[in-house]
Amino acid sequence: MLGDRIAVDIGYLGKDYTNLPLYMEIWEIEDKEFFLEIINWLDSRAIKKSAETMKRERDKLKRK
């Protein structure tokens, strides 16, 4: 549904929210504020996990 934004050096940057208003209309989301809060929370967890993974992999490469 929502595409991912990824940068080579940084990793996962988050979701692409370009089509979000369209999807919210199609899915008939009534509580938009709560919906956005949930998406934001999930996205921030994914970004944090990606950053940790990238750091771990970078540290492995530096040790070699």
C-alpha positions in Angstrom: 0.0 0.0 0.0 2.3 2.8 1.2 5.7 2.6 -0.3 8.9 2.6 1.7 11.5 5.4 1.5 15.0 4.0 1.7 18.4 5.7 1.3 21.6 3.7 0.6 23.7 5.2 3.4 21.0 5.7 5.9 18.6 2.8 5.5 14.8 2.9 6.0 13.5 6.5 6.2 9.8 5.8 6.7 6.7 5.3 4.7 5.8 7.4 1.6 2.6 9.2 2.7 1.8 10.6 -0.8 -1.4 8.5 -1.3 -2.4 8.4 2.4 -5.5 10.7 2.0 -6.7 8.5 -0.9 -6.4 5.3 1.2 -8.0 6.9 4.2 -11.0 7.8 2.0 -11.2 4.4 0.5 -10.9 2.6 3.8 -13.4 5.1 5.3 -11.2 6.0 8.3 -13.3 8.0 10.7 -10.8 8.8 13.5 -8.0 10.2 11.4 -6.0 11.5 14.3 -5.8 8.2 16.0 -5.1 6.4 12.7 -2.1 8.8 12.0 -0.9 8.3 15.6 -0.8 4.6 15.1 1.0 4.8 11.8 3.5 7.3 13.2 4.2 5.0 16.1 4.7 1.9 13.9 6.9 3.9 11.5 9.1 5.3 14.2 9.7 1.7 15.5 10.6 0.5 12.0 13.0 3.5 11.5 14.7 2.8 14.8 15.1 -0.9 14.1 16.6 -0.1 10.6 19.0 2.4 12.1 20.2 -0.1 14.7 20.7 -2.7 12.0 22.6 -0.4 9.8 24.8 0.6 12.7 25.5 -3.0 13.7 26.4 -3.9 10.1 28.7 -0.8 9.8 30.4 -1.7 13.0 31.0 -5.3 11.7 32.6 -3.9 8.6 34.9 -1.6 10.6 36.2 -4.4 12.7 37.4 -6.4 9.7 
